[in-house]
Amino acid sequence: MPSRSHGDDPFVGSIRLVLGIARRNRFRAALIGGFALPFFGVQRATGDVDFLVEAKGAESLHEALVAAGSRCLHRSEDAANYGTGRSSLSPVDFLFARRDRARAMLDRTNTRLLRGARIRVPVVDVEGLIGLKLQALANDPRRRQDEADIAALFDTQAKNLDEQVLRDYYKLFAREGDLDRLIDATRRR
């Protein structure tokens, strides 16, 4: 099987499209989810690209993805999901930053180099990534992958974590005991 160039990579194509739309329409977008994990030392396969995006970008992203042949699977004020449809893009999921905590996550993003693709991408910080995974887990406790991702992020980033930011997220979901257990476990190592 011939190797695929980065120009043909559906994930890179999705990232380039989303970031290009964000730049042209002047709204912020940052990688979250499984595709953001390697920036924090956690490797995991994923089938889509997830973004946290300023809410004002929802319409222009929808128009661009549909024009590119993606199929809208779900769209609400808070989130949207797009399948490949007839496009050459990967599936893409969006969370729209409407609340203060989500906008603060966008404020704390860092731009990172996406290896091999020669593009710089904004990535939510590790605390924001943990907070979003915690929210997903609170919404559906069966999401064991999110629980495993949180534990892996604590393992790789323990010395870099802002406990105050994390405590705010865990308090929001009444799971402060879970945070204390994670902190204790990382301190014992």
N, C-alpha and C positions, 0 to 999 in steps of 0.2 A: 504494500500500500504506500503510495507516495506521501511524503510528509507535507503537512499543511503549513503554508507560510503564515506569519502573523497577520498579513493583509486579508487572509481568508478565514482567520479565526473568528467564529461567531461571537465569542465573548468580548474580544478586543473590538470587534465591529460595534457591538452594543454600547460598550463603554465610550468609544469615540463619538458615536451618534448622540448619546445622552449628554456628554460633556460639551459637545459642539453646540447643541441646542441651548444648554444652560448659559454658555458663554455669549452666544448671539442674543439671547433674550434677557440676559442680565439677572439670572437667579442662581442660587447656590444649589449644588448637588454634590453628594459625597457617597463613596462606596460604604456599604454596610454588609452584614451577612457573611456567608461562607467565603465569598471572594475577597473580603477584607481581612480574614483571619491570618493569611500568610504574612501580612505586614507586621503581625505581632507574634510571629514564631509558631503559629499553629497551622499545620497542613491538613486540609480536608477537601475531598472532592465535592463539587456542587454542580447543579444543573442549570443554574440561572445566575443573573447578576442582580443584586439588590442595591437600591439607592435610597438615601434620605434626601428629600428635595424640598426646597421652599414651595409652599402651596401654590404660589402664583405661577409656577412652571407647569402645572398639571395639564393645562389645555395645549400648550405648544408641544409638550412631550407626546401627548396623545395623538395630535395631528401628524407629527413626524414619524412616530412608530407605525401608525396605520398607513401612511403614505409609503413607508418602506416595506409594507407587506405583512407586518406583525398583526396578530389577531388579539383584540382586546377581550380578555377573559372575565375581568371584573374591574369596575371603576366606581369609586365612591369619593366623598370628600377627604377621607383619611388615607386611602390606599388605592393602588391600581396594579393589575397583573396583565402581562402581555405574553402570549405564546408566539412561537416562531411563525405560524401561518405560512405564507408563501415567501417570507423574507429569508435572508441569509444570516439573520441575527439570532443570538441566543434568546431564550426567554428572559424577560426583565420584570422585576417587581419594584414598586415604589411605595414608600411611606412618605406622606406629605407632612412637613413640619408646620403644624398649626399652633402647637402649644409652646409655652416658654421653655420647657426642658428640651424639646426637640430643636428649637431654634438655638438654644445654648450649645447643643451638640454640633450644630453647623458652625457656630462661632469658634469651636475648639478644633476644627478639622486641621489636619496637616497634609500637605501635598507630598506624595511619595512617587518614586519612579516605579512604573510597572515594567519589570524586567523583560527584556526581549522585545517589548512593543514600542519602546522609545516614546512613551507618553507619561506625563506626570498627572497623577490622579489625586483628587482630594479624598481623604479617608477619615472617617469618624474616629475619634480617639478610643483607646481601649475601654475607658469607663463608659462611653456612649455605646460601644458595641456590647458590653456586658449588660447595660441597661436595656437595650433593645431586645437582647436575647432573654433577659429576665421577663420583659413584658410578654414576649411570645410564649414563654413557659407558663406565665400566670394565666394567659388566655387559653392555653391548652396544655395541661400538665402531662399529656402523653408525648410531648415533644422532647424526647430524651436526648436528641442530638443537640438541642440548645443547652440543656443541662451539662452535657459533656463538653460543649464548646466553652461554657463559662468556667468549668473546672480547668480546662486546658489553658485558658487565658490567665487564670490565677497562677497556674504552674509556671508559665513562661514570663509573666509580667509582674509577679508579686512585689518586687522592689520598686516598681514604677507606678503603682496604683495610687490614685488619690482617694483615700478612704472616705473623706467627707462627701465627695460627689457620689461614690458608690452607696454610702449610707442613705443619702437622699432617695436614690432609686429603690433600694431595698425597703425603706420605710414606706414609700408610696404603695408597694405591693404587700405590705405587712409581712415581710420575710427577713427581718433583721437578724433573726436567729440563724438563718441560712448563711448570711454574710459573716456572722461571727464564727461559724463553723469553718467556712472557707479560709478566713484569716488565720484562725488557730491552726488549721492543717498546714498552711503554707509556712507559718512561723516554726512549726515542729520539724520541718525538713531541713 
